[in-house]
């Protein structure tokens, strides 16, 4: 079974809320126009985002970038792309927020968000939208849960 990677919007929001964990995948967003990616023929426009597989925060990648392009941060904004289950665990451990997906028919899924208090569980959701897949419902639930965090 393949683990679902969160989308770019959820990954960026997670970073804004303090998620900075090591992941196998990450997103890079170009900060400048016509930047040549790692000396390849790939050109990226400012604001264009690409998902990269392989060791976010890898020291080899970081040293390669610094050697080839100098200041990495001047060219790229990057953020971890965790699996949905990893981000769920992080939310539960760090913020006591639990995200689950419930089903109300064989083809209708919806996210549920709980904030776990010391004296019990206080329900925050469900979100009022139904989804055709578990993964889409979970993505929506993660987005809503991250928006509950005050920074």
C-alpha positions as a Markdown table, in Angstrom:
| # | Residue | x | y | z |
|---|---|---|---|---|
| 1 | Unk | 0.0 | 0.0 | 0.0 |
| 2 | Unk | 1.4 | 3.4 | -1.0 |
| 3 | Unk | 1.3 | 6.2 | 1.5 |
| 4 | Unk | -0.3 | 9.4 | 0.2 |
| 5 | Unk | 2.0 | 12.5 | 0.2 |
| 6 | Unk | 0.3 | 15.8 | 1.2 |
| 7 | Unk | -0.3 | 18.3 | -1.5 |
| 8 | Unk | 1.7 | 21.5 | -1.9 |
| 9 | Unk | -0.9 | 23.8 | -0.2 |
| 10 | Unk | -1.0 | 21.6 | 2.9 |
| 11 | Unk | 2.8 | 21.1 | 3.0 |
| 12 | Unk | 3.3 | 24.9 | 2.9 |
| 13 | Unk | 0.7 | 25.5 | 5.6 |
| 14 | Unk | 2.3 | 22.8 | 7.7 |
| 15 | Unk | 5.6 | 24.6 | 7.4 |
| 16 | Unk | 4.0 | 27.9 | 8.4 |
| 17 | Unk | 2.6 | 26.1 | 11.5 |
| 18 | Unk | 6.0 | 24.8 | 12.5 |
| 19 | Unk | 6.3 | 21.5 | 10.7 |
| 20 | Unk | 10.0 | 21.0 | 9.8 |
| 21 | Unk | 10.6 | 17.3 | 10.0 |
| 22 | Unk | 12.8 | 15.2 | 7.8 |
| 23 | Unk | 10.8 | 13.6 | 4.9 |
| 24 | Unk | 11.6 | 11.6 | 1.9 |
| 25 | Unk | 9.9 | 14.1 | -0.4 |
| 26 | Unk | 9.7 | 17.9 | -0.4 |
| 27 | Unk | 8.4 | 20.8 | -2.5 |
| 28 | Unk | 10.6 | 23.5 | -4.0 |
| 29 | Unk | 9.2 | 26.8 | -5.2 |
| 30 | Unk | 11.3 | 29.0 | -7.4 |
| 31 | Unk | 11.9 | 32.5 | -6.1 |
| 32 | Unk | 13.3 | 33.8 | -9.4 |
| 33 | Unk | 12.5 | 33.6 | -13.1 |
| 34 | Unk | 14.4 | 31.4 | -15.5 |
| 35 | Unk | 16.4 | 29.6 | -12.8 |
| 36 | Unk | 18.2 | 26.5 | -14.1 |
| 37 | Unk | 17.5 | 23.6 | -11.7 |
| 38 | Unk | 20.8 | 22.0 | -10.5 |
| 39 | Unk | 22.7 | 22.6 | -13.7 |
| 40 | Unk | 20.1 | 20.7 | -15.8 |
| 41 | Unk | 18.2 | 22.0 | -18.8 |
| 42 | Unk | 15.0 | 22.5 | -16.6 |
| 43 | Unk | 14.0 | 26.1 | -16.3 |
| 44 | Unk | 11.5 | 27.4 | -13.7 |
| 45 | Unk | 9.5 | 30.5 | -13.5 |
| 46 | Unk | 9.1 | 32.5 | -10.3 |
| 47 | Unk | 6.4 | 30.9 | -8.1 |
| 48 | Unk | 6.5 | 27.6 | -10.0 |
| 49 | Unk | 6.6 | 24.6 | -7.7 |
| 50 | Unk | 8.1 | 21.1 | -8.2 |
| 51 | Unk | 7.8 | 18.1 | -6.0 |
| 52 | Unk | 11.2 | 16.5 | -5.4 |
| 53 | Unk | 11.7 | 12.9 | -4.2 |
| 54 | Unk | 14.7 | 12.1 | -2.1 |
| 55 | Unk | 15.9 | 13.3 | 1.3 |
| 56 | Unk | 14.7 | 16.7 | 2.2 |
| 57 | Unk | 17.5 | 18.4 | 4.1 |
| 58 | Unk | 20.0 | 16.0 | 2.7 |
| 59 | Unk | 23.5 | 17.2 | 3.4 |
| 60 | Unk | 24.7 | 16.1 | -0.1 |
| 61 | Unk | 21.9 | 18.2 | -1.8 |
| 62 | Unk | 22.6 | 21.2 | 0.5 |
| 63 | Unk | 26.3 | 21.1 | -0.2 |
| 64 | Unk | 25.8 | 20.6 | -3.9 |
| 65 | Unk | 23.4 | 23.6 | -4.0 |
| 66 | Unk | 25.8 | 25.9 | -2.1 |
| 67 | Unk | 28.7 | 24.8 | -4.3 |
| 68 | Unk | 26.8 | 25.3 | -7.6 |
| 69 | Unk | 24.6 | 28.2 | -7.0 |
| 70 | Unk | 25.8 | 29.9 | -3.9 |
| 71 | Unk | 22.9 | 31.1 | -1.7 |
| 72 | Unk | 20.3 | 28.3 | -2.0 |
| 73 | Unk | 17.6 | 30.4 | -0.1 |
| 74 | Unk | 17.9 | 33.2 | -2.7 |
| 75 | Unk | 16.6 | 30.7 | -5.4 |
| 76 | Unk | 14.3 | 28.3 | -3.7 |
| 77 | Unk | 11.7 | 28.1 | -1.0 |
| 78 | Unk | 11.4 | 24.5 | 0.2 |
| 79 | Unk | 9.1 | 22.7 | 2.5 |
| 80 | Unk | 8.8 | 19.1 | 3.6 |
| 81 | Unk | 6.1 | 16.9 | 1.9 |
| 82 | Unk | 5.2 | 14.4 | 4.6 |
| 83 | Unk | 2.8 | 11.5 | 4.2 |
| 84 | Unk | -0.8 | 12.2 | 5.4 |
| 85 | Unk | -0.3 | 9.7 | 8.2 |
| 86 | Unk | 2.9 | 11.3 | 9.4 |
| 87 | Unk | 1.3 | 14.8 | 9.4 |
| 88 | Unk | -1.6 | 13.3 | 11.4 |
| 89 | Unk | 0.8 | 11.9 | 14.0 |
| 90 | Unk | 2.6 | 15.3 | 14.2 |
| 91 | Unk | -0.6 | 17.2 | 14.8 |
| 92 | Unk | -1.7 | 14.7 | 17.5 |
| 93 | Unk | 1.6 | 14.7 | 19.3 |
| 94 | Unk | 2.4 | 18.5 | 19.0 |
| 95 | Unk | -1.0 | 20.1 | 19.2 |
| 96 | Unk | -3.4 | 17.4 | 20.5 |
| 97 | Unk | -5.4 | 17.6 | 17.3 |
| 98 | Unk | -6.6 | 14.4 | 15.9 |
| 99 | Unk | -7.7 | 14.1 | 12.2 |
| 100 | Unk | -9.8 | 11.1 | 11.2 |
| 101 | Unk | -11.9 | 10.2 | 8.2 |
| 102 | Unk | -15.4 | 8.8 | 8.6 |
| 103 | Unk | -17.6 | 7.2 | 6.0 |
| 104 | Unk | -21.3 | 7.6 | 5.6 |
| 105 | Unk | -21.8 | 5.4 | 2.6 |
| 106 | Unk | -19.7 | 3.2 | 0.4 |
| 107 | Unk | -18.6 | 6.1 | -1.7 |
| 108 | Unk | -18.8 | 9.1 | 0.6 |
| 109 | Unk | -16.0 | 10.1 | 3.0 |
| 110 | Unk | -15.7 | 13.2 | 5.3 |
| 111 | Unk | -13.0 | 14.4 | 7.6 |
| 112 | Unk | -13.5 | 14.7 | 11.4 |
| 113 | Unk | -11.3 | 16.9 | 13.6 |
| 114 | Unk | -11.0 | 16.5 | 17.4 |
| 115 | Unk | -9.1 | 18.7 | 19.8 |
| 116 | Unk | -8.0 | 16.5 | 22.7 |
| 117 | Unk | -8.3 | 18.2 | 26.0 |
| 118 | Unk | -7.0 | 17.1 | 29.4 |
| 119 | Unk | -10.5 | 16.4 | 30.6 |
| 120 | Unk | -11.7 | 14.6 | 27.4 |
| 121 | Unk | -12.2 | 15.1 | 23.7 |
| 122 | Unk | -13.9 | 18.2 | 22.3 |
| 123 | Unk | -15.1 | 17.7 | 18.7 |
| 124 | Unk | -14.3 | 20.4 | 16.2 |
| 125 | Unk | -15.6 | 18.8 | 13.0 |
| 126 | Unk | -16.8 | 17.2 | 10.8 |
| 127 | Unk | -16.1 | 19.4 | 7.9 |
| 128 | Unk | -19.4 | 19.7 | 5.9 |
| 129 | Unk | -18.1 | 18.5 | 2.6 |
| 130 | Unk | -18.1 | 14.9 | 1.4 |
| 131 | Unk | -15.4 | 13.4 | -0.8 |
| 132 | Unk | -15.3 | 10.5 | -3.1 |
| 133 | Unk | -12.0 | 9.2 | -1.7 |
| 134 | Unk | -10.4 | 8.7 | 1.7 |
| 135 | Unk | -7.3 | 10.5 | 0.7 |
| 136 | Unk | -9.1 | 13.7 | -0.5 |
| 137 | Unk | -11.1 | 13.7 | 2.8 |
| 138 | Unk | -7.9 | 13.4 | 4.8 |
| 139 | Unk | -6.2 | 16.2 | 2.9 |
| 140 | Unk | -9.1 | 18.5 | 3.6 |
| 141 | Unk | -9.1 | 17.5 | 7.3 |
| 142 | Unk | -5.4 | 18.2 | 7.5 |
| 143 | Unk | -5.8 | 21.6 | 6.0 |
| 144 | Unk | -8.7 | 22.5 | 8.3 |
| 145 | Unk | -6.7 | 21.2 | 11.4 |
| 146 | Unk | -3.6 | 23.2 | 10.5 |
| 147 | Unk | -5.8 | 26.3 | 10.2 |
| 148 | Unk | -6.9 | 25.8 | 13.8 |
| 149 | Unk | -3.3 | 26.4 | 15.0 |
| 150 | Unk | -2.6 | 29.9 | 16.1 |
| 151 | Unk | 0.9 | 31.1 | 15.3 |
